[in-house]
Amino acid sequence: MRRLLAALAVTAALAAPAAAVPLTEQDKADIARVEAYLNGFRSLESKFVQIAHDGGMAEGTVYMERPNRIRVDYAPPVPVLMVGSGSWITFYDKELKQANRVPLDSNPLSVLLAKEVRLADPVEVTRITREAQTLQITVRDKKNPQEGELTMVFADKPLQFRKWVVKDRAGQETTVALADAHFDVALDPKLFTHARELEDLRIK
């Protein structure tokens, strides 16, 4: 089950990043539309279904609030809580009573958690895919492309955020599909403070 954390954790660098491609005028227009859409809401609460690279599945609830706040509550039997606030993301295993902390900016999801979502410096768009009623945009850290990629998937006309796909440093992909998403909702600030178990570990 702990392999399901591949969507959010950082792994060893194994895959060489592909080169970015030049953007067309249509690409630039779609990027501008997506930026305006994402900046049109500050918070998100949604049920989700996560599919790991090996086919493993998990469910739960995700809470996001800009800037730099995220919480992922996995439903049993996955014993994992993830809380991100400020500069760090902490993963807590409730069964093992162990925690691991990684810098937020090492995670591709940090793009969505910035105070203002910008799909330009310090990130770059590497791919745009258009299908019937669907728009996909893939981005990565321009200075650290080895950290992985984030693909955002939207229903189009009108835009609606549907899912994201994280490709980690090893080239493994994990998909998180949103269900019954609510945007710009008032979230309890306590959601983004460390759970008591995390505080007991005296993480510094």
LOKOLRO-699812 format. One record per residue (C-alpha): x negated, y, z negated. Coordinates in pm, 1 decimal. Layout:
% residues N
+----------+----------+----------+
!        X !        Y !        Z !
+----------+----------+----------+
!        X !        Y !        Z !
...
+----------+----------+----------+
% end
This chain:
% residues 204
+----------+----------+----------+
!        X !        Y !        Z !
+----------+----------+----------+
!      0.0 !      0.0 !      0.0 !
!   -281.0 !    238.2 !    -76.4 !
!   -377.8 !    230.0 !    290.2 !
!    -69.8 !    443.4 !    347.9 !
!   -266.9 !    737.0 !    210.3 !
!   -453.0 !    746.1 !    541.1 !
!   -214.1 !   1022.8 !    647.0 !
!   -358.2 !   1257.9 !    390.7 !
!   -691.5 !   1131.8 !    262.3 !
!  -1029.5 !   1187.8 !    420.0 !
!  -1228.1 !    892.0 !    552.0 !
!  -1576.9 !    845.6 !    692.6 !
!  -1654.1 !   1007.3 !   1025.5 !
!  -1657.2 !    745.7 !   1299.0 !
!  -1481.8 !    890.2 !   1604.8 !
!  -1626.1 !   1164.0 !   1824.3 !
!  -1372.2 !   1444.5 !   1888.6 !
!  -1257.4 !   1511.2 !   2241.0 !
!  -1325.2 !   1847.3 !   2402.2 !
!  -1052.4 !   2112.0 !   2398.1 !
!   -883.7 !   2187.3 !   2729.5 !
!   -816.9 !   2535.4 !   2879.2 !
!   -470.0 !   2673.1 !   2802.9 !
!   -225.7 !   2770.1 !   3076.4 !
!     10.8 !   3066.2 !   3051.2 !
!    293.2 !   2824.9 !   2969.2 !
!     78.3 !   2671.0 !   2696.0 !
!     17.0 !   3013.5 !   2544.8 !
!    387.9 !   3097.0 !   2557.6 !
!    479.6 !   2769.7 !   2384.0 !
!    211.7 !   2823.3 !   2119.1 !
!    354.1 !   3168.8 !   2047.6 !
!    705.4 !   3020.9 !   2017.6 !
!    587.1 !   2755.6 !   1772.7 !
!    393.2 !   3006.2 !   1562.2 !
!    700.0 !   3230.9 !   1537.7 !
!    920.0 !   2934.6 !   1447.4 !
!    688.0 !   2800.6 !   1175.7 !
!    637.5 !   3146.2 !   1027.2 !
!   1015.1 !   3185.8 !   1018.6 !
!   1036.5 !   2970.8 !    705.5 !
!    818.0 !   2957.6 !    395.1 !
!    919.3 !   2627.1 !    239.0 !
!   1033.0 !   2278.5 !    335.4 !
!   1196.4 !   1990.3 !    149.7 !
!   1259.4 !   1667.4 !    334.7 !
!   1291.6 !   1294.0 !    307.1 !
!   1035.0 !   1115.9 !    522.3 !
!    937.5 !    783.5 !    671.5 !
!    564.5 !    723.8 !    708.3 !
!    409.7 !    470.4 !    944.9 !
!     40.4 !    395.0 !    902.6 !
!   -197.5 !    292.4 !   1177.5 !
!   -159.1 !    -73.3 !   1076.5 !
!    221.8 !    -61.6 !   1085.2 !
!    265.6 !    -24.7 !    710.1 !
!    569.3 !    181.5 !    613.3 !
!    657.2 !    403.8 !    319.6 !
!    932.6 !    646.3 !    229.4 !
!    965.9 !    938.9 !     -4.4 !
!   1017.7 !   1312.7 !    -34.3 !
!    781.3 !   1587.3 !     76.0 !
!    782.0 !   1944.8 !    -50.4 !
!    579.3 !   2218.1 !    116.9 !
!    551.5 !   2585.8 !     33.5 !
!    313.4 !   2836.7 !    182.5 !
!     53.5 !   2927.1 !     93.1 !
!   -129.9 !   2605.9 !      5.3 !
!    131.1 !   2404.9 !   -182.9 !
!    237.8 !   2050.7 !   -105.3 !
!    378.9 !   1757.1 !   -301.2 !
!    445.0 !   1406.8 !   -169.5 !
!    650.8 !   1170.9 !   -387.0 !
!    637.3 !    817.7 !   -251.4 !
!    931.4 !    592.8 !   -330.3 !
!    861.0 !    258.3 !   -504.3 !
!    684.4 !     28.0 !   -454.6 !
!    415.0 !    279.0 !   -348.0 !
!    269.7 !    402.3 !   -681.0 !
!    122.2 !    725.4 !   -546.6 !
!    181.1 !   1090.6 !   -624.2 !
!     11.6 !   1363.1 !   -422.9 !
!     -0.8 !   1723.2 !   -541.5 !
!   -176.1 !   2006.6 !   -363.0 !
!   -205.4 !   2361.1 !   -492.1 !
!   -465.3 !   2624.2 !   -423.0 !
!   -786.4 !   2477.0 !   -284.3 !
!   -740.8 !   2109.3 !   -372.9 !
!   -522.4 !   1806.0 !   -308.8 !
!   -504.9 !   1541.8 !   -581.6 !
!   -395.7 !   1180.4 !   -524.4 !
!   -282.1 !    994.6 !   -835.7 !
!   -231.2 !    616.9 !   -848.8 !
!     24.3 !    553.7 !  -1122.8 !
!    -60.8 !    182.9 !  -1151.2 !
!   -437.2 !    218.1 !  -1170.2 !
!   -414.0 !    551.6 !  -1354.0 !
!   -683.6 !    686.5 !  -1127.4 !
!   -705.4 !   1011.1 !   -938.0 !
!   -901.5 !   1137.8 !   -640.6 !
!   -935.1 !   1500.6 !   -537.0 !
!  -1029.0 !   1641.6 !   -196.2 !
!  -1053.1 !   1998.7 !    -61.9 !
!   -731.5 !   2116.5 !     98.8 !
!   -913.9 !   2267.6 !    395.2 !
!  -1061.5 !   1926.3 !    483.2 !
!   -712.2 !   1802.9 !    561.9 !
!   -548.7 !   1872.4 !    901.4 !
!   -220.7 !   1953.0 !    722.3 !
!   -379.9 !   2270.1 !    588.3 !
!   -277.1 !   2429.8 !    920.0 !
!     86.8 !   2415.2 !    808.3 !
!     10.0 !   2541.7 !    458.5 !
!   -170.5 !   2862.8 !    549.5 !
!    -15.8 !   3192.0 !    439.3 !
!     43.7 !   3262.9 !    807.4 !
!     46.8 !   2977.3 !   1057.1 !
!   -186.0 !   3062.6 !   1344.0 !
!   -274.4 !   2808.8 !   1610.4 !
!   -596.1 !   2992.8 !   1692.2 !
!   -919.2 !   3067.8 !   1504.4 !
!  -1011.2 !   2897.0 !   1279.8 !
!   -820.2 !   2616.4 !   1454.6 !
!   -785.3 !   2533.2 !   1821.6 !
!   -517.9 !   2367.0 !   2031.2 !
!   -650.6 !   2054.9 !   2199.9 !
!   -337.0 !   1920.6 !   2368.0 !
!     20.3 !   2020.5 !   2453.8 !
!    268.9 !   1756.0 !   2566.0 !
!    612.9 !   1829.2 !   2703.8 !
!    881.2 !   1564.1 !   2739.6 !
!   1257.5 !   1578.2 !   2770.8 !
!   1373.2 !   1800.9 !   2482.8 !
!   1042.0 !   1749.2 !   2298.7 !
!    731.3 !   1962.4 !   2252.7 !
!    409.5 !   1834.5 !   2092.2 !
!    109.9 !   2048.3 !   1997.5 !
!   -218.6 !   1903.2 !   1870.4 !
!   -464.9 !   2116.0 !   1673.6 !
!   -792.1 !   2071.7 !   1486.1 !
!  -1044.2 !   2277.8 !   1291.6 !
!  -1255.9 !   2454.3 !   1551.0 !
!  -1572.7 !   2452.9 !   1340.0 !
!  -1523.4 !   2102.9 !   1198.4 !
!  -1348.9 !   1898.0 !   1470.2 !
!  -1467.8 !   1574.9 !   1310.7 !
!  -1223.7 !   1630.0 !   1022.9 !
!   -938.4 !   1502.3 !   1241.5 !
!   -634.4 !   1629.8 !   1428.3 !
!   -276.2 !   1725.3 !   1351.7 !
!     -3.3 !   1676.5 !   1611.4 !
!    322.1 !   1859.9 !   1540.7 !
!    632.2 !   1726.3 !   1713.3 !
!    935.0 !   1947.2 !   1773.2 !
!   1274.1 !   1899.1 !   1925.0 !
!   1300.7 !   2178.1 !   2181.3 !
!   1568.7 !   2423.9 !   2290.2 !
!   1610.3 !   2509.7 !   2011.5 !
!   1286.9 !   2430.2 !   1829.0 !
!   1317.8 !   2203.8 !   1527.0 !
!   1029.9 !   2047.6 !   1336.0 !
!   1072.4 !   1669.2 !   1349.6 !
!    744.2 !   1499.5 !   1256.7 !
!    367.8 !   1517.5 !   1242.6 !
!     90.0 !   1275.8 !   1329.3 !
!   -246.0 !   1291.0 !   1153.4 !
!   -551.7 !   1139.9 !   1320.0 !
!   -820.0 !   1099.4 !   1055.9 !
!  -1196.3 !   1109.4 !   1091.7 !
!  -1200.1 !    739.4 !   1180.4 !
!   -955.8 !    795.5 !   1467.2 !
!   -667.6 !    619.3 !   1288.4 !
!   -321.3 !    772.9 !   1322.8 !
!    -42.4 !    799.1 !   1067.6 !
!    302.1 !    933.5 !   1156.9 !
!    535.2 !   1113.5 !    916.5 !
!    891.4 !   1155.9 !   1046.4 !
!   1117.6 !   1402.9 !    866.1 !
!   1479.7 !   1319.4 !    782.0 !
!   1743.6 !   1558.2 !    646.6 !
!   1493.1 !   1843.1 !    634.9 !
!   1582.9 !   2169.4 !    460.2 !
!   1389.2 !   2484.2 !    545.6 !
!   1330.1 !   2800.7 !    344.6 !
!   1470.2 !   2648.5 !     26.8 !
!   1391.4 !   2764.7 !   -327.1 !
!   1149.3 !   2514.2 !   -478.1 !
!   1066.6 !   2477.5 !   -847.3 !
!    704.1 !   2595.1 !   -898.7 !
!    657.5 !   2301.2 !  -1136.8 !
!    665.9 !   2067.7 !   -838.0 !
!    318.5 !   2189.3 !   -747.4 !
!    157.8 !   2165.6 !  -1090.3 !
!    -26.7 !   1848.4 !  -1180.1 !
!    182.9 !   1576.6 !  -1340.1 !
!    107.0 !   1497.3 !  -1704.3 !
!    -89.1 !   1191.1 !  -1597.1 !
!   -319.9 !   1410.7 !  -1390.3 !
!   -371.5 !   1656.0 !  -1672.9 !
!   -455.7 !   1371.3 !  -1910.0 !
!   -742.1 !   1280.2 !  -1677.9 !
!   -881.8 !   1630.7 !  -1735.0 !
!   -962.5 !   1674.5 !  -1364.8 !
!  -1201.2 !   1965.6 !  -1320.5 !
+----------+----------+----------+
% end
